[in-house]
Amino acid sequence: MLVYMNTFENIKTLNSDFPVEDQFYASENEAIVADGITRDPIGIGDLSTCSSKEFLAKYPRPSGAELAAKEICYTFSKNSGLLRDRLIECNNTVKKLNDRCILECDYLENDYFGAVASCVSIKNDILYYAYICDCGVIVFDSLGNIKFQTEDDKECYSDSFINRIDISWNLPEARVIARRDYRNNLDNTYDGKCVSYGAITGEATAISFIKSGQIKLSNGDIVLVYSDGFSKFLHDQDFISQVIGFEKDKFENYVEVKSQSDYEKYGKEKTVVLFKVELPL
């Protein structure tokens, strides 16, 4: 049963016209969360020269990240079948979007529009899931124990290598290296293992980074589909308690207070869709 769905905006951009780059779609037994890939501000190469106010002012509107995330959710909602195949179709529609909007990708201001995503379909006592990169799915049992969680592929395989780039992220050269060499690049290997991450950008190689599977559910299990802004919440016992004894107003107040308490850990844009499993006796 679908219990809750919401995007909590970045607390630094509340009450502004900054694009909402997390998007979602949910029905009674299916959901997808898509997290758009942040864009570069227009006309600014060296981000160290750009104040927060100028970054917001120069940020593209409409945002290609928002457009891609919306396209993914819409495409998912209009298709059926295996979740992996539906994400492949989402990649196809984002390719069409990029074919219209990006004449030549420079991995900066004219980077591909794209997003990462996770999705689920619940059929009786089986949870089917598919995801790419750092959007995820987690299942708690009725006591709050974690039964299953998808892996954050970017954190596990790419981040440590991206962090070794000996150029400040503020400089365009660093952002080009990260997006060109570590995103959807099957040839980027270390000790025989691919250390790139995937994203739905319309590139054919993105398909290889989609992961999928299924697990058996029990009565009372709680399924969360989330964007990476919720990742730091998921193992906090207070958060788990909020999920198990879910009350909308209390949950939203808890998330908002935590978001204010530590911006870097909790305050960025984040989306969650929550299901509670109710099986027939």
ABEGO torsion letter per residue (X at the ends): XBABBBBBBBAAABGBABBBABBBBBBAABBBBBBBBBBBBBGBABAAABBAAAAAAABBOBBAAAAAAAAAAAAAAABBEBAAAAAAAAAAAAAAAAAAABABBAGBAABBBBBBBBBBBBBEABBBBBBBEABBBBBBBAAGBBABBBBBAAAAAAAAAAAABABBAABAAAAAAAAAAABGBAABBBGGBBABBBBBAGBAAAAAABBBEBBBBBBGBBBBBBBAAAAAAAABAAAAAAAAABBAAAAAAAAAAAAAABAAAAABBBBBBBBBBBBBX
